[in-house]
Amino acid sequence: MKKNTYFEQMRDTAIAYNEAQAIREKNRDAMIAADNWDSVKAFDEREKAEFPYPFTSGQNKALVQYDRNLRNGADAFEIDDLPWDYELSDFIETLWKAGITTIVVTDQSTGLMDGIYGLTNLGCMMNGLKTVTRANDHRFGSKEPEHRNGIEFTIGEEV
């Protein structure tokens, strides 16, 4: 898998947010050290109101899956952990915006059936079975790539 501009911009945004938050947190730590709890409470309220995290949990989970695919050297966009039902719409919309049109679900969780129904309810079309090869994922010291069985979906245009 190669780098994706949309996801790389998301990553840059998340990094910038985290760096700015770390600076703000130093001020909060100073307030705690000074035992100034009214200021800490005001800080926390302002933080929530003025500096919300830039992505929803569904968007963030799409970015996590992108990172895993890069790290694993997957030959298809693998989804090894489907998001919860309330995150699925943002998740799929983010993949669509990133130009990802097909995914391979290799998730084996107990919620897999709910995820499959959720994907189809969002307009994703089940194409059939597909095996993903992870070129950089060598299990137990093996020199051979890891192969994961999954179900391929096409992401619908209407999310």
Summary of the structure (lengths in Angstrom):
residues: 159
radius of gyration: 19.5
end to end distance: 24.0
largest distance: 60.9
contacts: 442
relative contact order: 0.14
helix: 52%
strand: 16%
